[in-house]
Amino acid sequence: MSVDALHREIRVASRNGRNALMVAVLAAVAALLSAGVTAWTSVHVSSVQLDRQETLAREQAIRKDRVNAYADFAAAYLDYVTLLGGIRGALQEQPPDPKNLQAAVAAVRDQLRPYERDLAAVTIVGSPMVSEISGFNDAHLALWTGPDSMGTALTYAANHDIATDATWPGVAAAGVVSIDKFAADHSIDKFVDQARNDLGSGR
């Protein structure tokens, strides 16, 4: 074999070797890129799934809190109205019995704290019942304040001998009307309807 022929074979072999090396490098790079994309896709999908799970868990926790708050307040409201009936009965007694009225008032005051606490809890859990809560607050304020309210009647009773006071029957009658108005207020019906809508929607 001539020297020139040998040089040609060496050049061909060298070129083929470089080509083979380039192919190997490109294949390796492609494999790395493919692995990187696969890994990123896997991480991204896992992250999305985790976000969805966290969102669902948060929504379920909020719903559970609202269920408890709604149920507790409805029970507290009904207990409160029932005990107001005791005051109503005592205001209508003839002759008036101050001890019976005092006992009825004490029972209502004991229930007043759970009522106000559970109403506040409805707000704390992020309930959308702004107008319903406002209605309860307005009705409760009217029950305890104002010239013809139950609160005014009870204050009068605490400062007078209602057993012999000639003005007491009129004051007591106004207190009875105030209680009846509170009990007839439809805020609890609106509250129950809104609670059903809220929980039914899953918000």
C-alpha positions as CSV (number, residue, x, y, z in Angstrom):
1,M,0.0,0.0,0.0
2,S,1.3,3.4,-1.0
3,V,1.9,6.2,1.6
4,D,-0.9,8.3,0.0
5,A,-3.4,5.4,0.2
6,L,-2.5,4.9,3.9
7,H,-3.0,8.6,4.6
8,R,-6.4,8.5,3.0
9,E,-7.5,5.5,5.1
10,I,-6.3,7.3,8.2
11,R,-8.3,10.4,7.4
12,V,-11.4,8.4,6.6
13,A,-11.1,6.5,9.9
14,S,-10.5,9.7,11.8
15,R,-13.6,11.3,10.3
16,N,-15.7,8.3,11.0
17,G,-14.5,8.3,14.6
18,R,-15.4,11.9,15.1
19,N,-18.9,11.3,13.6
20,A,-19.4,8.3,15.9
21,L,-18.3,10.4,18.9
22,M,-20.6,13.2,17.9
23,V,-23.5,10.8,17.6
24,A,-22.7,9.4,21.0
25,V,-22.6,12.9,22.6
26,L,-25.9,13.9,21.0
27,A,-27.5,10.8,22.1
28,A,-26.3,11.4,25.7
29,V,-27.5,15.0,25.6
30,A,-30.9,13.9,24.3
31,A,-31.2,11.3,27.1
32,L,-30.4,13.9,29.7
33,L,-32.9,16.4,28.3
34,S,-35.6,13.7,28.1
35,A,-34.9,12.7,31.7
36,G,-35.0,16.3,32.8
37,V,-38.4,16.9,31.1
38,T,-39.8,13.8,32.5
39,A,-38.6,14.7,36.0
40,W,-40.0,18.3,35.7
41,T,-43.3,16.9,34.4
42,S,-43.5,14.5,37.3
43,V,-42.7,17.2,39.9
44,H,-45.2,19.6,38.3
45,V,-48.0,17.1,38.3
46,S,-47.3,16.2,41.9
47,S,-47.3,19.8,42.9
48,V,-50.7,20.4,41.2
49,Q,-52.2,17.3,42.8
50,L,-50.9,18.5,46.2
51,D,-52.4,21.9,45.7
52,R,-55.7,20.4,44.8
53,Q,-55.6,18.1,47.9
54,E,-54.7,21.0,50.2
55,T,-57.5,23.1,48.7
56,L,-60.0,20.3,49.1
57,A,-58.9,19.7,52.7
58,R,-59.2,23.4,53.5
59,E,-62.7,23.6,52.0
60,Q,-63.8,20.6,53.9
61,A,-62.4,22.0,57.2
62,I,-64.2,25.3,56.6
63,R,-67.5,23.5,55.8
64,K,-67.1,21.4,58.9
65,D,-66.5,24.6,61.0
66,R,-69.6,26.2,59.5
67,V,-71.8,23.2,60.1
68,N,-70.8,23.2,63.8
69,A,-71.2,27.0,64.1
70,Y,-74.6,27.0,62.4
71,A,-75.9,24.1,64.5
72,D,-74.6,25.5,67.8
73,F,-76.1,28.9,67.2
74,A,-79.5,27.5,66.1
75,A,-79.6,25.5,69.3
76,A,-78.5,28.5,71.4
77,Y,-81.2,30.7,69.8
78,L,-84.0,28.2,70.5
79,D,-82.9,27.7,74.1
80,Y,-82.7,31.5,74.5
81,V,-86.2,32.0,73.2
82,T,-87.5,29.3,75.4
83,L,-86.1,30.9,78.5
84,L,-87.5,34.3,77.4
85,G,-90.8,32.5,77.7
86,G,-90.1,32.2,81.5
87,I,-89.7,36.0,81.8
88,R,-92.8,36.5,79.7
89,G,-94.8,34.3,82.1
90,A,-93.4,36.1,85.2
91,L,-94.3,39.5,83.7
92,Q,-97.9,38.4,83.4
93,E,-98.3,37.0,86.9
94,Q,-101.1,38.4,89.0
95,P,-100.2,39.3,91.6
96,P,-96.6,39.8,90.5
97,D,-94.0,37.6,92.2
98,P,-90.6,39.3,92.2
99,K,-88.8,36.0,93.1
100,N,-90.2,34.2,90.1
101,L,-89.2,37.1,87.8
102,Q,-85.7,37.2,89.3
103,A,-85.3,33.5,88.7
104,A,-86.5,33.8,85.1
105,V,-84.1,36.7,84.5
106,A,-81.2,34.7,86.0
107,A,-81.9,31.8,83.6
108,V,-81.9,34.1,80.6
109,R,-78.7,35.8,81.6
110,D,-77.0,32.4,81.9
111,Q,-78.1,31.6,78.4
112,L,-77.2,35.0,77.0
113,R,-73.4,34.2,77.0
114,P,-73.8,31.0,74.9
115,Y,-76.1,32.8,72.5
116,E,-73.7,35.7,71.9
117,R,-70.7,33.4,71.7
118,D,-72.3,31.1,69.1
119,L,-73.5,34.1,67.1
120,A,-69.9,35.5,67.1
121,A,-68.7,32.0,66.0
122,V,-70.9,32.2,62.9
123,T,-69.0,35.4,61.9
124,I,-65.6,33.9,62.8
125,V,-66.0,30.9,60.5
126,G,-66.4,33.3,57.5
127,S,-70.1,32.8,57.0
128,P,-71.7,34.9,54.3
129,M,-74.7,35.6,56.5
130,V,-74.0,39.3,57.0
131,S,-77.7,40.4,56.7
132,E,-78.9,37.6,58.9
133,I,-76.5,38.3,61.6
134,S,-77.4,42.0,61.4
135,G,-81.0,41.0,61.8
136,F,-80.3,39.1,65.0
137,N,-78.3,42.0,66.4
138,D,-81.1,44.5,65.7
139,A,-83.8,42.3,67.2
140,H,-81.7,41.6,70.2
141,L,-80.9,45.3,70.7
142,A,-84.7,46.1,70.5
143,L,-85.4,43.5,73.1
144,W,-83.1,44.9,75.7
145,T,-83.2,48.7,75.0
146,G,-85.8,51.4,74.4
147,P,-88.7,52.7,76.4
148,D,-91.0,49.8,75.8
149,S,-88.4,47.0,75.8
150,M,-88.1,43.9,78.0
151,G,-84.9,45.3,79.3
152,T,-86.6,48.5,80.5
153,A,-89.3,46.4,82.2
154,L,-86.7,44.4,84.1
155,T,-84.8,47.5,85.1
156,Y,-88.1,49.0,86.5
157,A,-88.8,45.8,88.4
158,A,-85.3,45.8,90.0
159,N,-85.9,49.3,91.3
160,H,-89.6,49.1,92.4
161,D,-91.8,46.9,94.5
162,I,-93.7,45.4,91.6
163,A,-96.0,43.5,94.0
164,T,-97.7,46.9,95.0
165,D,-96.6,49.3,92.2
166,A,-99.5,50.7,90.3
167,T,-97.5,51.4,87.2
168,W,-96.0,48.0,87.0
169,P,-98.9,46.3,85.0
170,G,-98.4,48.7,82.1
171,V,-94.6,48.4,82.2
172,A,-94.9,44.6,82.3
173,A,-97.3,44.5,79.4
174,A,-94.8,46.5,77.3
175,G,-92.1,43.9,78.2
176,V,-94.4,41.1,77.1
177,V,-95.0,42.7,73.7
178,S,-91.2,43.2,73.3
179,I,-90.6,39.5,74.0
180,D,-93.3,38.5,71.5
181,K,-91.8,40.7,68.9
182,F,-88.4,39.1,69.3
183,A,-89.8,35.6,69.3
184,A,-91.8,36.4,66.1
185,D,-88.8,37.8,64.3
186,H,-88.1,35.7,61.2
187,S,-84.3,36.1,61.4
188,I,-84.0,32.4,62.5
189,D,-85.9,31.3,59.4
190,K,-83.7,33.3,57.1
191,F,-80.7,32.0,59.0
192,V,-81.7,28.4,58.5
193,D,-82.4,28.9,54.8
194,Q,-79.1,30.6,54.2
195,A,-77.3,27.9,56.1
196,R,-78.8,25.3,53.8
197,N,-77.8,27.2,50.8
198,D,-74.3,27.8,52.0
199,L,-73.6,24.2,53.0
200,G,-75.4,22.9,49.9
201,S,-73.1,24.9,47.6
202,G,-70.0,23.7,49.4
203,R,-68.6,27.1,49.8
